[in-house]
Structure formats: structure tokens, C-alpha cells
């Protein structure tokens, strides 16, 4: 198997991954994923596609993560890994789809409008 690459996005985060056969090592921006994402919640989310498809420890993943925060990057990485696993074996699609791993969360921060304090908040109105 050659290198499979995939892209994942969430909020302002963009994650590019390069996956090939290996021993299950996940490297994010030249750091181990447990070091880059110290919270257990994010670590579970990242390995969830591997657990669902029973591919734990079969692939090495090299990750380039840019933009956004830790939560957005973790969700984007989960999406990218799920997309790469579908490229490897099309039978993984149904399992990952039912668990919501292939769904791109399109919610973004609403832009600030001119003449207002924030996106929806207004300046205080004074009648007199």
C-alpha cells in the first residue's frame, strides 16, 4: 500500500494527513499525538475511526495541523483519518457514517457586522 492522504476541516482548523502501513504511530506537527493533545477526550476522538474499523495499530499517520484551536484540530483530524480509512477500504464507509465520523461539521464563527459591537450584539441604545 502506498501513502494515502486526506484532508479534514473544522471551524478554522485544516488538517492534512499522510497514512501508510505501520505500527500505529500518530505524529502531529512532529510531536506524538498524546503530547500534542494532552486531554483524554481529544485522544479518544482521534483514535475512534481506527477502533470502529478494527484497524488499531495497523497504520502510521503523519499530520500537518494548522489554524484554529485544539478542539477544532482534534475534530478535523478525526474526519481526515475517517476519510483516509474509506480510501483504503470502501467497506469502512458504512460503519464510519453511522457513527458520524464522516460528517463535516460546517458550523463557523459568524462575522462581525459594521455598526455593531459583535456579530449580533449591538451598542447600547440611548433614547435621550
C-alpha positions as MATLAB code, in Angstrom:
seq = 'XXXXXXXXXXXXXXXXXXXXXXXXXXXXXXXXXXXXXXXXXXXXXXXXXXXXXXXXXXXXXXXXXXXXXXXXXXXXXXXXXXXXXXXXXXXXXXXXXXXXXXXXXXXXXXXXXXXXXXXXXXXXXXXX';
ca = [
       0.000    0.000    0.000;
       1.281    3.451   -0.870;
       0.709    6.637    1.110;
      -2.933    7.711    1.403;
      -3.531   11.391    2.033;
      -6.716   13.079    3.224;
      -7.956   16.459    4.402;
     -10.135   17.371    7.389;
     -11.591   20.741    8.365;
     -13.439   22.099   11.408;
     -14.033   25.779   12.269;
     -10.744   27.477   11.290;
      -8.641   24.288   11.514;
      -7.237   22.492    8.492;
      -5.567   19.099    8.923;
      -3.694   17.192    6.208;
      -2.725   13.596    6.919;
      -0.452   11.087    5.215;
      -1.258    7.495    6.192;
       0.663    4.324    5.369;
       1.008    0.851    6.819;
       2.944    0.709   10.077;
       2.710    0.140   13.807;
       0.058    2.702   14.770;
       2.241    5.773   15.368;
       0.374    9.092   15.051;
       2.602   12.183   14.712;
       1.031   15.667   14.801;
       3.330   18.532   13.772;
       6.408   16.396   14.602;
       5.075   15.520   18.097;
       3.404   12.384   19.407;
      -0.405   12.852   19.348;
      -0.663   12.194   23.106;
       1.776   15.059   23.687;
       0.082   17.435   21.202;
      -3.423   16.633   22.550;
      -2.919   16.003   26.306;
      -6.678   15.755   27.075;
      -8.017   12.195   27.021;
     -11.231   13.391   25.350;
      -9.338   14.507   22.219;
      -7.163   11.379   22.167;
     -10.282    9.168   22.208;
     -11.842   11.174   19.372;
      -8.719   10.818   17.223;
      -8.455    7.015   17.533;
     -12.236    6.440   17.281;
     -12.196    5.761   13.484;
      -9.434    3.162   13.958;
     -11.388    1.431   16.759;
     -14.644    1.368   14.778;
     -12.977   -0.188   11.727;
     -10.768   -2.518   13.831;
      -7.569   -1.036   12.345;
      -5.923   -0.050   15.629;
      -2.128   -0.258   15.301;
      -2.098   -1.038   11.572;
      -1.344    2.409   10.148;
       1.204    5.182   10.789;
      -0.213    8.680   10.416;
       1.769   11.878    9.811;
      -0.313   15.004   10.438;
       0.069   18.668    9.485;
      -2.401   20.706   11.589;
      -2.862   24.443   11.067;
      -5.251   27.118   12.317;
      -7.965   27.134   14.915;
      -7.696   25.689   18.403;
      -7.079   22.309   19.956;
     -10.704   21.164   19.815;
     -11.145   22.122   16.166;
      -7.890   20.436   15.195;
      -8.849   17.216   17.013;
     -12.222   17.053   15.243;
     -10.608   17.852   11.891;
      -8.067   15.072   12.477;
     -10.858   12.584   13.248;
     -12.555   13.482    9.955;
      -9.298   13.200    7.973;
      -8.495    9.768    9.442;
     -12.018    8.538    8.669;
     -11.737    9.758    5.069;
      -8.355    8.054    4.667;
      -9.733    4.756    6.030;
     -12.541    4.914    3.457;
      -9.926    5.389    0.710;
      -8.084    2.312    1.985;
     -11.206    0.112    2.138;
     -14.641    1.220    0.882;
     -16.361   -1.215    3.301;
     -15.376    1.089    6.197;
     -17.769    3.789    4.928;
     -20.994    2.332    6.395;
     -19.515    1.879    9.893;
     -17.954    5.343    9.970;
     -21.070    7.002    8.501;
     -23.395    5.600   11.186;
     -21.072    6.843   13.966;
     -20.860   10.333   12.404;
     -17.130   10.239   11.668;
     -17.556   11.199    8.004;
     -19.790   14.216    8.662;
     -18.115   17.595    8.136;
     -19.271   19.976   10.896;
     -19.861   23.155    8.889;
     -20.563   25.485   11.828;
     -18.290   28.550   11.686;
     -17.957   31.728   13.728;
     -20.362   34.379   12.465;
     -18.645   37.502   11.164;
     -18.792   40.862   12.958;
     -21.058   43.383   11.254;
     -20.250   47.097   10.892;
     -22.093   49.393   13.313;
     -22.391   46.610   15.894;
     -20.318   45.531   18.858;
     -20.038   41.867   17.783;
     -21.795   39.566   15.314;
     -25.206   40.006   16.932;
     -24.635   42.221   19.968;
     -25.457   45.887   19.402;
     -24.133   49.050   21.007;
     -26.284   50.250   23.911;
     -29.273   52.293   22.748;
     -29.966   55.601   24.476;
     -33.382   57.146   23.954;
     -32.428   60.564   25.410;
];
